[in-house]
Structure formats: structure tokens, C-alpha cells
């Protein structure tokens, strides 16, 4: 498979944004529950246990969930993706 090398870099995780979400959530001094509550007020049903799974790479994340989480944490969405984007070799 041509892309297997890029997937191997994830060390079995199901997303590339979990570590960053956790970092920015802690920087904002949000608990998982408070982030979940804020997302609920925005109209996104992401439970605290799902945030745990996302942060630990146990769950995939949809594009609209990444957008909502970035908005809730008040950070640019590209901050979640830059490190991985820059690690991909040029084609």
C-alpha cells in the first residue's frame, strides 16, 4: 500500500489531532467535561468520554468535530494539523 508509511507514523492511533487537542484544552484550563459542555452549547454532541478517546487516539474525529473543537478552544484549526502536514514528504 502506497500510504502505509504515513499511517505507520501514527503508532496505531486513529487520529492525528488528539495530542494537540489535549495540549490546547489543558492550556485553556478546561476539563474534558467543560469542553464537552461548551461544545453542547454550540450544538455539537461530543461527550467527555469521547474527548478522552479522541485525545488518546482511540477514536476518529470528523472534520466538523475538529472545526467545533478548534472554535471552542479559540485556536486556529491549522494548529491541529501543521505538524503532521509538515511531516508528509513532498510528492
Secondary structure by P-SEA (a helix, b strand, c coil): ccaaaaaaaacccccccaaaaaaaaaaacccaaaaaaaaaaacccccaaaaaaaaaccccccaaaaaaaaaaaccccccccaaaaaacccc
